[in-house]
Amino acid sequence: MRDVREFFMRTASIKRKTKETDVEVAVNLDGSGVSEVATGIGFFDHMLDLLARHSRIDITVRADGDLHVDYHHTTEDVGIALGQAVKQALGSMVGISRYATVYMPMDETLSRVVIDISGRPVLVFKVGFPRDKIGEFDTELVREWFNAFAVNAGVTLHVETLYGENSHHIAESCFKGLARALRAAVAIDPRAANEVPSTKGQLGG
């Protein structure tokens, strides 16, 4: 059976401009994990680099935001644009594996990330941080990014840190867990390469 990826490229580009941010995002779901990320937020760039590398999704992000206010608008709007790009690149979602469960260790931390590319946006986020900041980055923005991404990608996403002590490790385990979950869920299932993985015959409704 021919691979569905022979018939179309699973790529997308999104531009989002508001009074607070100017964001451009591009993705290639069948890439090699190349990232070109510049948001002006060092820790956030690090997390997006990890997301690309471990998902094997090529990700380009250029963001110019009101960082003199705080990092909230830029972080959230990148999540919105990246989620929209992933959703657009998935198209009809024909042939995707759809589900994935990942346990991601990061030193003393263990997080579980479960995804369903369902077309129905839901985030369950059970992650606690022992510190309010990682460097200059507010740890509460990790949830804001995951929520923006899940809602705009149209995925059901459960993220839970089972245990951990270091805030950097906790955040990193969540992003790496999402990366590996996305890698598995967007992959084409060779046994159902021409089918939408739903008894309804469609996803998202």
SULTA-V733594 format. One line per field, one symbol per residue. ss: DSSP state (h for helix, s for strand, l for the rest). burial: I if it has 9 or more other C-alpha atoms within 8 Angstrom, else O. A space follows every 10 residues. Layout:
# SULTA-V733594
ss=???
burial=???
This chain:
# SULTA-V733594
ss=lllhhhllll ssssssslll ssssssssll llllssssll lhhhhhhhhh hhhhhllsss ssssslllll lhhhhhhhhh hhhhhhhhhh lllslsllss ssssssllss ssssssllll lsssssllll llssllsslh hhhhhhhhhh hhhllsssss ssslllhhhh hhhhhhhhhh hhhhhllslh hhlllsllll lllll
burial=OOIIOOOOOI IIIIIIOOOI IIIIIIIIIO IOIIIOIIIO IOIIIOIIII IIIIIIIIII IIIIIIOOOO IOIIIIIIII IIIIIIIIII OOIIIIIIII IIIIIIOIII IIIIIIIIII IIIOOOOOIO OOOIOOIIIO IIIIIIIIII IIIIIIIIII IOOIIIIOII IIIIIIIIII IIIIIIIIIO OIIOOIIOOO OIIOO
